[in-house]
Amino acid sequence: MVARGKRWANVAGILCADPAFRLYLDQRARAKFGQDVPDGTHTETDAADWIRKACEVASRKDIDGNPSAVRVLTGIRSRFDFWKKKQGEA
């Protein structure tokens, strides 16, 4: 059970811990930005940094209570879910 007021911070934490999400970030960096990023590059810390930057928060716990950050995170999760379906994982 997720503690009240920490739902989105928990979602962000789960994403960062997911090796498939980190692979998604690797592949996204290559496809969207043309970066030379081999699979397995993004760590859990890198993923957390990426989410904080995308959501414009200092800490993942700051996502809760910030409607803009929640919208960004739900978009990230939606695009990741779509990517997983394309990969045949979902």
Stockholm file with secondary structure:
# STOCKHOLM 1.0

chainA/1-90         MVARGKRWANVAGILCADPAFRLYLDQRARAKFGQDVPDGTHTETDAADWIRKACEVASRKDIDGNPSAVRVLTGIRSRFDFWKKKQGEA
#=GR chainA/1-90 SS CCCTTCHHHHHHHHHHHCHHHHHHHHHHHHHHHCCCCCTTCCCHHHHHHHHHHHHTCSSGGGSTTCHHHHHHHHHHHHHHHHHHHHHTCC
#=GC SS_cons        CCCTTCHHHHHHHHHHHCHHHHHHHHHHHHHHHCCCCCTTCCCHHHHHHHHHHHHTCSSGGGSTTCHHHHHHHHHHHHHHHHHHHHHTCC
//
